Amino acid sequence: LAGAFTGNPALLSMLQGKLGTLVGRSSGYIESLPPSIKRRINGLKYLQSKHAELENKFQEEVLALEKKYLGLYQPLYNKRAEVISGTYEPTDEEVAIGEKVDEEDEEEDEEDKEEKKDTTQQEEKEDEKTVGIPEFWLTLLKNHPQMVETITEEDEAALKHLVDIRMSYMEQPGFKLEFEFSENEFFSNRVLSKTYYYQDHAYGGDFVYDHADGCEVDWKEGKDLTITVETKKQRHKGTNKTRVVKRTVPSNSFFHFFTPPSIPDEDEDLGEDEAEGLDSRLEADYEMGEEFKDKVIPHAVDYFTGKALEYEDFGEEEDFDDEFYEDEEDDEDDDEDDDEDDDDDDAAPATGENAPECKQS
């Protein structure tokens, strides 16, 4: 699938206008060609348009096939969730087949096998009271080289309650991710969701990312992991009295994932640095959604065990962390202005606009 920025002609056109670049503008060469050559070029454009029609049909059929097989995968995903939660215990036959999956990659001598057998028997006695697979999803997210960079120590306490991650396709081109949580001290939502939409028509054989909708996290009082409360003492210049001022500022958190970056209106001014930053954040957000859809959900156990890292080519250039977060600049002058105004003791945290509410249990 095409990238969030380079594969989105509408967004690219908007940002090009704001940056005032010459990218995509005519050099005058085509206009200077003889009429006979222009006529042939138009003939080539016709052939290209027919090719595009076939590409659109191809992508529609691929999407239909993906939906079909998601329906076939779903019973396996449901059973996986039951194993993780402890509501289903695998049969001896299922366990035996599972053990053989990696046998070709794990050549062991008889001594190693006996030692492993003794260790396994001892561990079985110790974990008889353990239900399911604790912290399964947190562990696999921490094993993912890029996603781990978006998870803070504070996030881990909340992600321990993550019990399942699901994906479904939309009626219109796009897909929806659902993160199910057990009851916890951080938020009241049982399901946090995020939906990625594509444009109606494929471009170059691929559906083009259009935008994403997150959801509102119903944080419990004092438990919002996406903000930090800063306190600062201030002295009034006139009375020499001091006061404590509190303000909330954004903090790094995995849960910013549910508040995707928004595309500004066409009439909104956007500087070059801002446009490049928006490009990076949109691209990183889109790639993270695709990573969940195409890799993490289908191959969850391989990320949990670390096997996925053996056949995935994770390059240093693929870094969600640097692009997923936007740096915030502190304005010290604002604090000085507050010295003269006793009505601005507290600042409200920034929240996403028009975010749909997440599901409740």
N, C-alpha and C positions, 0 to 999 in steps of 0.2 A: 504494500500500500504506500501511496505517496506520502511525503513528509508534510508536516503541518504548515510549513511556510512555503517552501519551494514548490510544493505540489498543489498549492491553492492559488489559482490564477487571480481570484477576486482580491484576496488579501495581498498578494504580491503587487497587484496594480495599485491598491490603495497606498501601500507603503512606498512604492516608487514615487507616487505623486507627492507624498509628504517629504520625501528625502530630496526631491528635485533632481534625481539622477537621470542619465540618458539611457539607462538599461531598457531594452525593448523598443526603443524609439527607432524610427526609420533613419537610415543613413543617406537615403536618396538614391541608392544604387538601383533598387528595383524600378523606381520611377523613371530612371534614365534608360532602361532597356528598350529595344525596338518593339513595336506592337506585336510582331510575330512571336517573339520570345515570351512576352507577357501572356499571350494567348495560350502557349504551351504550359506556362507555369500555372495558369488557371485550370488547365486540364489535369495537372498533377494534384492540384488542390482538391479536385473532384475525386480522384482516386484515393487521396488521403481521407476524405470525408467518408467514403465507403469503408475504408479500413477502420475508421473510428467507430462506425456502426457495428462492425463485427467485434471490435474490442469491447464495446458496451455489452453486447450479447454474451460474449465470453465471460465477462466479469459477473453478469447476472446469474449465469449458470453455475459459476464457481461458488457464488454466495449461496445459491440454492443447495448445492452439494454440501457446503459447510453446515448449513442449517440441518440437513438430513442427518449428517453424522453426529452433530451435537446431540440430536435426539437419541442416537444409538449409544453415545458415550454416557448420557445422563444417568442410567441405572448404575454404571460403574462409579460415577462421582457420588451418587447418593450412598452407595455402599461404603465408599471411602470415608464419607462424613460420619457414618455410623461407627466405623472402626475407630476413627479418631476420637469421637465422643464417648466411646465405650458402650454403646447400645448394641453393638454386634461384635462377636468374637470370631475371628477367622477359623475355618475348619482346618483339621490336620492336612487335608489334601491341598487346600489353598496355600497353606504355609509351606508345604513341601515344594510345590511348584514355584512359589516365590523365591525359595532358597536357591533353586537351580538357575534363576535368571542371571545371576552374576557369577556362577561357578566357572565359566570360561575365563573370566578376568581375575579369578582368585585361585591360583594354584597353590595348594598347601600340602605339606608332607604329613604323614600320619601323626607325628609328634605334635605338630601345630593343631591338628584336628582334635586330638585328645584333650589338649590344653584348653582349646576353645569350648569343647563340650563340657568340661568341668566348670569353667567360668560361667557358661550359660546356665547350668543347673543351679549354681549358687545364686546367680542373678534372679532366676525364676522364684526362688524361695524368698528373696528379699522384696520383690515387687508384686507379690500376690495381691496387695491392697491397692495397687495403682490402677486407675480407671482410664481406659483408652490410651491416647498418646498425648500427654500434657505438653502444652506450648508448641504444638506441631507447626502451626502457621507462623508463629513468631520466629521459630528456629529456621525455617526455610527462607523467610524474608531476610534474616541476618546472614544467611549463607549466600544470598545473591549479592555479587560484588558491587552493584550500583545501588540497589534498594537499601542496603544496609547503611549507606551514606545519608539517607534521609531519615533514619530512625535515631532518635535521641534516647538517652537513658530514661528520661521521663516517659517517652512513648512506650517503652518496653512494658511498663507496668500495665498500660491499657491494652497493648497488643497481646498480652498473655491471655486475654479473654476472647481473642479472635478464634472462632470455632469453625468457620467455613468461608470460602471465597467462591462465588458462582458467577457464571457468565451466561447471558442470553442475547439472542439477536432481536432487533426491533423489526416492526413491520416495514418501516422505511429503512434505507441503508444505514446501519449503525449497530452498536452493541451496548449492552448494559452490564456493569460489574456490580455485584452485591457482596458486601462484607458483613457477615453475621457475627454478632458478639453475644456472649453470655452476660448476665447482669453484672454490672461493675460500678465502681465508685466515681467514674469519670463522666459518663454521659448516660442519658436515659434511652437513647435509640438502641433498638435491637439489631437493626440493619442500616448500614451506611451505604449509599449507592452513588454511582457515577455513570453517566451515559455519554457515549461518544457518537456524534452524528457525522455522516458523510454527505457530500453533495449528491443530488439526485442522479447525476450522470457520471459514468467513469471517465477518467482522463488518462490517455496513454495506456489503457488496459487496466487501470487501477481505480478504485473508488478514492475520492479525494476527501481528506479530513476537512470538515466544515467548522464544528465547534463542539464543546463539551459542556454538560450541565452537571454540577455537583449536587450536594444537598446540605442542609443546615444541620450541624451537629448540636444537639441539645445538651450543652455542657452543664454539669452540676456546679453549684456555687463554689467558686475558687478552684475549679479543676480544669479550666481551659488550658490545654497544652500548647495552643498556638500563640499565646501571648505571655508576656512577662510583665509583672507589676514592678515598676521602678519607684523608689522613694528618694526624695532629695530635700534637704533642709534649705530654706531660703530666708534671707534677712531683709526686712522692709527698709528701704533707704531712708524713709522719713521718720518712722517710729523706732527703728532699730530692733523691732520685735522679730522673732523667728517663727517659722511655721514649717510643717512637713507637707510636701506636695507629692502626690502619687499620680503616676500616669502609666498607661498600658502601652506597650510596644510589641510588635510582632516578634515571635521567637521561632527558631527552626523547629519543625515538627513534621512527622510523616502525615499528620492529619490535614496539612495544607493541601494534600492531594484531592480532598473533597471540595476545595474551592479553586477551580481551574482559572487560569488567566483569561481575561475577557478581551475581545477585540474592540477597540474604541470606535466611535462613530466616525464616519468619513469626514465630517466637518471639525473634528477635534484635532488640534495641533499636536504633532508628534515629532520630537527632535530625532536626530540621527541615532544618538545613543539609546534613546527610549525605544526606537523602532527595532534596533538590533537586539536589545534586551527582550522585547516582546517576542521577536522571532525565536530566540533561544528558549524562552519559557514555554511557548506554544509547542515547539518541537520536542522538548523534554517531557512535557505533560502527555503529549500524544504517544511518544515512544514508551512511556511507562505503562499507559493503558494497553498498548499492543503487547507489551511484555507479559502482563497479567493474562491477556486473552490467549496468546499463542504459545506461551512457554510455561509460566508458573502454574496456571490451573491444570493444563493437560499433563504436566510432568511434576506434580507437587512432591511426590515421594523422592524423586531424583534430586530435587533441590534440598530436601530435608536431609538426605544422606550425604549430599555433596557430589553425587555421581554426575549431576548435570554440568558441573564445572569442568569435567574431563572432556566433554564434547562440545562445549560452548566456547566460542572465541570472543572472550570479553577483553576488548581493547581499552587502553587508558582514555581514549578519546570519548568513549561512551560513559559519560559521567552525569548521572541524573542530578547529583547534589548541587554542583556549581550552577547548573542551568535551571534547576527546579525552584530555587529560591531567589528572591529579589532583594538586593541589598537595600537597607533603609538608612537614610542619612539623618543624623541628629542635628537639630537646629538649636544651638545654644542660645541664640538671640531670643527664641521663644520663651525660654526659661527666665531670662532677664526681664522680659515684658510682664511675666506673671508676677513679678515682685510687686507691681503696682496694682494688681487686680486680684482681690480676694475671692472672686467668684469663679475662678478657673482652677480650683484645687485638683479636680480630677478630670482626666480625659477619657472619653469612651473608646473602647477598642474598635478597630476597623472590622467591619463584617462584610461578607459577600452580598451582592445585590440580587434580589429576586431568586434566592436559592430555594428549590423545592424542599419540602420537609421530608425527612427520612422516615422509613417505616418503623412502626412500633410493634411490640409483640402483642 
